[in-house]
């Protein structure tokens, strides 16, 4: 079987962390098996879907490095949906209903009061043609329900194992609204058939829809795809994570300076049996991926944990991975600079702080002028190199009697203006002798 999966966002808003995880699982599964990853824009909601949101989705996926092999939009396929719909109507599997929302609500309340399950009673199936004509003459428009076969529906879920749903406990799902617009379910099934989708990978909140969807596949004479329903995200405190929690959009994470590899490393490992870890390459994440590692418990999204993972990723990224980004800041930022500063970065933009310390001017902080003067006199002659720091501080220690923090802290403040930072042994050669001497004398340099 050729693995073919799809990510199907609605272009009615921005991608959020929950979307990322579903997208990633589909992408990883396709790449792990050498398959095809499709981007399907579910834009049948003509009012809320916009070209700007659609482009935002593409931009987010591009930035995350989750390239897609094919793309299509549901809004281009209405003729196909209409043709399939007519066949379901002709076969009696789609039937018109005329109840308005208030009437349906009253029915549900009566059923609950009688101790019955609140499922649709199929009263519309008893309507005669004349009654339908009369209802339409009153100005009512039909919504269309799919008639479920009252039997057990089962499937083998790649995450949840053996699953089954008694379809007699379900209401016949509405597939077409009164205004003629399609709900998600029918176009999605038709698309999955036409695009030969092999696996549907989505959140476990869709499990209850699967029984009805399997019957629609079968009504259309097709075998349903393999399903995998992954665990959902909750906040670090265990509360539900809203899909529209704007602070957790991909856009906001990008604006906060987080690395795409950190985000997808985090998404791929939370809620699994693997430790949360940073992967320096997407290929490694794909090689490590497996549904057997997913927990049935909700995955906890902790923004602070993500930020910590972002720092760990920067600490292991080789120079070749960041060379272009460094040169955009300053052409002088070479491999030695990267190796000197990377262990002190939380986000990549922190590079600018150390670029300023090394190559621009700062205001040195002089705690003890006499000590700084002594240190300047003891600075080794000639070009500073990787051994200069040890030689220098040994001489300063022997001359002044200082050691530990009382020795190193004032030197760090004078040379960098910072309380903490990269190892000065690596920074000293980058700064150069003249700059070091000027800062020890209290000059802006």
WOGI-V506249 format. One record per backbone hydrogen bond with DSSP energy under -1.0 kcal/mol. CO is the residue of the C=O (numbers start at 1). NH is the residue of the N-H. If there is no record, write none. Layout:
co: [CO,CO]
nh: [NH,NH]
This chain:
co: [3,4,4,5,7,9,10,11,15,16,17,18,19,20,21,22,23,24,25,26,27,28,29,30,36,37,37,38,39,41,41,44,45,50,51,52,53,54,55,56,57,58,59,60,61,65,70,72,73,74,77,78,79,80,81,82,83,84,85,86,87,88,88,89,93,95,97,100,101,102,103,104,105,106,107,108,109,110,111,112,117,122,123,124,128,129,130,131,132,133,134,135,136,143,144,144,145,149,151,153,155,157,161,163,165,166,167,173,175,176,177,181,184,185,186,187,188,189,190,191,192,193,198,200,202,203,204,206,207,209,210,211,212,213,214,215,216,217,218,226,227,228,230,232,234,235,239,242,244,245,246,248,249,250,251,252,253,254,259,260,261,262,263,264,265,266,269,271,281,282,283,284,290,291,293,299,302,303,304,305,306,307,308,309,310,311,313,313,318,319,319,322,323,324,326,330,332,334,335,336,337,338,341,342,347,348,349,350,351,352,353,354,355,356,362,368,369,370,371,372,373,374,376,385,387,388,389,390,391,392,393,394,395,396,397,404,404,405,408,409,410,411,412,413,413,423,423,424,427,428,432,433,434,435,436,437,438,439]
nh: [36,198,199,38,40,42,12,50,250,20,21,22,23,24,25,26,27,28,29,30,31,32,33,35,5,69,70,7,72,43,74,46,49,54,55,56,57,58,59,60,61,62,63,64,66,67,39,41,76,77,81,82,83,84,85,86,87,88,89,90,91,93,94,92,147,145,143,104,105,106,107,108,109,110,111,112,113,114,116,115,119,125,126,127,132,133,134,135,136,137,138,140,139,97,175,176,95,151,167,165,163,161,157,155,153,169,170,146,183,144,180,177,188,189,190,191,192,193,194,195,197,196,226,228,230,206,207,209,210,213,214,215,216,217,218,219,220,222,221,200,158,202,204,299,301,238,235,245,246,248,249,17,253,254,255,256,258,257,263,264,265,266,267,268,269,270,272,295,285,286,287,288,293,294,273,234,306,307,308,309,310,311,312,313,314,315,316,317,321,322,323,326,327,328,330,333,334,338,339,340,341,342,344,345,350,351,352,354,355,356,357,358,359,360,445,372,373,374,375,376,377,378,379,388,391,392,393,394,395,396,397,398,399,400,401,407,408,409,412,413,414,415,416,365,417,426,427,428,431,432,436,437,438,439,440,441,443,442]
